[in-house]
């Protein structure tokens, strides 16, 4: 599959972001895709960055990566819901193929289990989701 994919990663938890990106990059390279990585401070900025990139027409699909760990306030709920809503809006309204690899977890152990390629490899899973959506879009010639 000769596609160009943009990986947008929230860097709030830098080591976890790198682990998620490692999984995504492995999947994209195995599929023969070109890819670029850009960083944003947190997951609320991920949909905005994807929206900006989509306006360039330079990418076929997107992989959204980041980690949100529950804290002591309701900020967690806002960040989780709004980042997911932003990505879904881009998919529904703009027809973008986005693999959502933003991890929303209760604690650091859960986060690492989802970030590591040797465990749940959610970065790789997000890349696979983006490629699956691209395949459907191509199949249906949307």
VENRAFEN-V40064 format. One record per residue. N is the residue number from 0. RES is the residue in one small letter. PSI is psi as a letter, one per 40 degrees, with the letter a starting at -180 (999 if undefined). Layout:
BEGIN
n & res & psi
N & RES & PSI
N & RES & PSI
END
This chain:
BEGIN
n & res & psi
0 & x & h
1 & x & g
2 & x & i
3 & x & h
4 & x & h
5 & x & h
6 & x & h
7 & x & h
8 & x & h
9 & x & h
10 & x & e
11 & x & d
12 & x & g
13 & x & d
14 & x & d
15 & x & d
16 & x & d
17 & x & d
18 & x & d
19 & x & d
20 & x & d
21 & x & d
22 & x & d
23 & x & d
24 & x & d
25 & x & d
26 & x & d
27 & x & d
28 & x & d
29 & x & d
30 & x & e
31 & x & f
32 & x & i
33 & x & i
34 & x & i
35 & x & i
36 & x & h
37 & x & i
38 & x & i
39 & x & i
40 & x & d
41 & x & i
42 & x & d
43 & x & d
44 & x & e
45 & x & d
46 & x & d
47 & x & d
48 & x & d
49 & x & d
50 & x & d
51 & x & d
52 & x & d
53 & x & d
54 & x & e
55 & x & d
56 & x & e
57 & x & e
58 & x & i
59 & x & d
60 & x & i
61 & x & i
62 & x & h
63 & x & h
64 & x & i
65 & x & i
66 & x & h
67 & x & h
68 & x & h
69 & x & h
70 & x & a
71 & x & e
72 & x & i
73 & x & e
74 & x & d
75 & x & d
76 & x & d
77 & x & d
78 & x & d
79 & x & d
80 & x & d
81 & x & d
82 & x & d
83 & x & d
84 & x & d
85 & x & d
86 & x & d
87 & x & d
88 & x & d
89 & x & d
90 & x & d
91 & x & d
92 & x & d
93 & x & e
94 & x & f
95 & x & i
96 & x & h
97 & x & h
98 & x & h
99 & x & h
100 & x & f
101 & x & h
102 & x & h
103 & x & h
104 & x & i
105 & x & d
106 & x & i
107 & x & d
108 & x & d
109 & x & d
110 & x & d
111 & x & d
112 & x & d
113 & x & d
114 & x & d
115 & x & h
116 & x & d
117 & x & e
118 & x & b
119 & x & e
120 & x & f
121 & x & d
122 & x & d
123 & x & d
124 & x & d
125 & x & d
126 & x & d
127 & x & d
128 & x & d
129 & x & d
130 & x & d
131 & x & d
132 & x & d
133 & x & d
134 & x & d
135 & x & d
136 & x & d
137 & x & d
138 & x & d
139 & x & e
140 & x & f
141 & x & 999
END
